[in-house]
Each structure stands twice: as C-alpha cells, then as structure tokens.
C-alpha cells in the first residue's frame, strides 16, 4: 500500500510550502531575539511585527490586538482564565456550550473546581447548533464571559456567532469564540462577528504545530496566565517563537488570498464524496447542520458499522472517528452524544475532512475504498456465527 489519501485536515494540516519557505531563514542565520536592540534583534522584531500584521489583516483588526501563543489551547486558556480572573470582583459566572473543544470545557471545569466559578453549559439542537435564546436565558448579573466556538471540529456545524455576540454586547459581557477550525475555511472578520476575543490555531491553517494567536479587542481586560517578561503586551511572557510566528503570519496571508476559491472548491469535493456514498450505500446518516457547516467537513455514520472498525478496514485513507483529541476512546463522541444521537450512531461516526491539497481523483478513490469497507463490514456482521 502506498501513502494513504489524507482526509483528516481538521486534525491537522500539512505545512504549506510557502509557509515553510517564509520561516526557514529564522531557523538559520536570522536567529536573533526580538527583544535585543542590535541588528539581529531588530531584524527578528521586524519579522515578528510583520507576521502580526498578516494575522491582523486576515481578521480585520489592529496589529496590537493580536497576541502570539503556543497554539489554540493556550489561546483558549488565556481568553477564558484571563477574563475570568480580571473580572472576578464583578462576578464568577461563565456561559459556554456542551460541544466546545476540551480546551474550553476543561478550562471552565478548572475555574469551577479550583476557583469557585459557576459555569452554565448551554445545550445544542440535533444539528449541534446553539440557540441564541438559550444564551439569553443563561446570562446572569454576575456573568463575566460567554465562550462559544465558531465551528465544531467534529461535525463542522457553524454557530450563530454574530447573533450571540450581539446578545453578549447588550448584556455587557465579554464574548470569546474558539475559531481554530474556522480560520482559513470561512470568513472570520472580527468586526462582522462582533467578538471580543478569538482563538487561532496555526496547525489547522497550514502552519506548524506549536503556534497560535489570540485576538483581544482593545479595552478588554485580561490577567496573564504565564508570567515573566513583558512580551506580547505583557499578556504572554516568554521570548517569542519568531520562526513559527512568521509561519503563522504567512499562513494567514495565503489563506486570505485563496479562501474564496478554496471555500467553493472544498465544498464541491465534500458534497461529491457525500453524494457518492449516500447514493450507493443505504443507511448513511449525516451529523451536523446540512447548510451551516464548514465547507470541508463530513461527519457520517454507516448503519451497522462501527467507526473504528471502518478505519481499520480502510487503511488506504487517513481519516478519523471524530476529534483527534478523543482518538483511541471506546466511548461515543461527547459532541455527538450532546446532539442526541443514539450510541450506535455515535459509535458509527467517522469524520472526513478535505483540505487545500485534496483532489477530485482522491475523493473518488476514497469513496471506492469506503464503499468496499462498509460493504465488507456489513457482510461480516450479517453472516451467521457458529
């Protein structure tokens, strides 16, 4: 067997060659500390600020509103803990949803268990979507933060972020959105979304693992969670990771250039794959919103088939049974369970996510392998046992 067809872009993306080329000088001769005042430091500082502008350009914000972090999880932690601790004299209540990434869910649990915060987890409908009315109902006088992801990593369902942000703004509550899966796939202009804080993860955006960013709207108060020097406006101590920040900046620049065309191309490939499988196999269930969904994401369950068995049956494709953060778990996905899906359907789910380098030929070949795998597993499950 050759190299598998990669259909797991929601787990991580390869580094774009343009991104790799941009960062390479900073892994070689241009190694200066951006805080140094000599020539090496000034060159690195200029590169860091150029990268910050590139991220800001994609988001439509000011450069000084971009804070570099080590990735999506740190950005989520800085946003949630930072707002919570900076505002705890005013209140200790947070609103989030039941289908957030573990970086949000577990940070909220930490604040509840270790610091006496109260967290309301808003339910979702059978498509995995938050009802803005439920957010209104959850807000209290002591609410200091609402955190709802822009798009779900497992189902691709897109949340009504602009509407929820308006609700938060009217209530005088800070609003954070984890946009790790959305940035580069759909528009994420912060003014259109109305967010106060927004999370970016580089490795979902064709940059390396280990780099991310947090948009912090001017005037939003945050307490740091990492202490040390005064880097990143005093909000994130530690010598900046210049090569990876440069990589993230270039990834954002490329994303801005290719997003309109890629959004349509990936949606067409996703729908082609879905149509082939649904037309030729009975008992195919889509999880996620039929329309308000990331253009690259397809979460399917095949009746009578366990998702992990299908992965083993079809080694010619690299795909997953849900979030990579839950890989190896025998339990059904918590996201799908919160959507009200039965255990059988949730255990049968697989996530197929298309990306920048996916071709129509790969989609057609992947469909053939999945058809073969599902049919083989169904035949074996129906065979009489001795």
Helices and strands as residue ranges (DSSP letters): E 5-6, H 17-24, G 25-27, H 39-59, G 63-65, E 66-69, H 72-86, E 93-97, H 102-115, E 118-122, H 132-138, E 143-147, H 161-171, E 174-178, H 190-193, E 197-201, G 202-204, E 212-216, G 232-234, H 242-280, E 284-287, E 297-302, H 307-313, E 317-318, G 324-326, H 334-338, H 343-347, E 349-353, H 360-382
